[in-house]
């Protein structure tokens, strides 16, 4: 759950960017209307995911998992969202499935 929250926070931080794709324009408009609120909500989601990962795996291991997932999420968000929408959804879904399979093992 913490990993999914990190990816959601990365998406919310990117939503207020001027490079946000046009096929997700409704989300982009809401985020651009209140960029400070969007930023604080994304940071609150990051804090919640860090707390969940720290509780689940211990503080240091949870922190390492959080940082690794944060770097992965930011890179994936910047690389996948500018693609055409069908490719972005397929690749994002594939990445989430791989993450969930790895966490279940």
C-alpha positions in Angstrom: 0.0 0.0 0.0 2.9 2.3 0.8 4.4 1.9 -2.6 1.1 2.7 -4.4 0.8 5.8 -2.2 4.3 6.9 -3.3 3.4 6.5 -7.0 0.2 8.5 -6.4 2.2 11.3 -4.7 4.6 11.4 -7.7 1.6 11.7 -10.1 0.2 14.5 -8.0 3.4 16.4 -8.0 3.7 16.1 -11.8 0.0 17.1 -12.3 0.8 20.8 -11.6 3.6 20.9 -14.1 3.2 22.7 -17.4 4.3 19.5 -19.2 1.4 17.5 -17.9 -0.3 15.7 -20.9 -3.4 17.0 -22.4 -5.4 13.7 -22.4 -5.5 14.1 -18.6 -6.5 17.7 -18.7 -9.2 17.5 -16.0 -6.8 16.4 -13.4 -4.2 19.0 -14.6 -6.8 21.8 -14.3 -7.7 20.9 -10.8 -4.0 20.7 -9.8 -3.1 24.0 -11.5 -5.9 25.9 -9.8 -4.4 25.2 -6.4 -0.7 24.2 -6.8 0.2 24.8 -3.2 -2.7 22.6 -2.0 -1.7 19.9 -4.5 1.9 20.0 -3.3 1.0 19.8 0.3 -1.4 16.9 -0.4 1.4 15.1 -2.3 3.8 15.6 0.6 1.1 14.3 3.1 0.7 11.2 0.9 4.5 10.8 1.0 4.6 11.1 4.8 1.8 8.6 5.1 3.5 6.1 2.8 6.8 6.5 4.7 4.9 5.9 8.0 3.3 2.8 6.5 6.5 1.4 5.1 8.3 2.2 8.4 5.6 0.4 10.4 5.6 -2.6 8.0 9.3 -3.1 7.5 11.0 -1.2 10.3 12.3 2.3 10.1 15.5 2.0 8.2 14.4 -0.6 5.7 11.1 1.2 5.2 13.1 4.4 4.6 15.3 2.7 2.0 12.2 1.2 0.3 10.5 4.6 0.3 13.5 6.4 -1.3 13.9 3.7 -3.9 10.3 3.8 -4.8 10.3 7.6 -4.8 13.1 7.7 -7.3 11.5 5.0 -9.4 8.1 6.7 -9.3 9.4 10.1 -10.3 11.4 8.6 -13.2 8.4 6.6 -14.4 6.1 9.5 -14.1 8.3 11.8 -16.2 9.0 9.1 -18.8 5.6 7.5 -19.2 3.1 10.4 -19.0 4.3 12.3 -22.1 3.7 9.2 -24.2 0.4 8.6 -26.0 -2.3 7.6 -23.5 -2.7 4.0 -24.5 1.0 3.3 -24.1 1.2 5.2 -20.8 -1.7 3.2 -19.3 -0.2 -0.1 -20.5 3.2 0.6 -19.2 2.0 2.0 -15.9 -0.3 -0.9 -15.4 2.6 -3.3 -16.1 4.9 -1.5 -13.7 2.2 -1.6 -10.9 1.6 -5.3 -11.5 5.3 -6.1 -11.3 5.6 -4.1 -8.1 2.7 -5.9 -6.5 4.0 -9.3 -7.6 7.4 -8.5 -6.1 5.9 -7.4 -2.8 3.7 -10.5 -2.5 6.7 -12.8 -2.8 
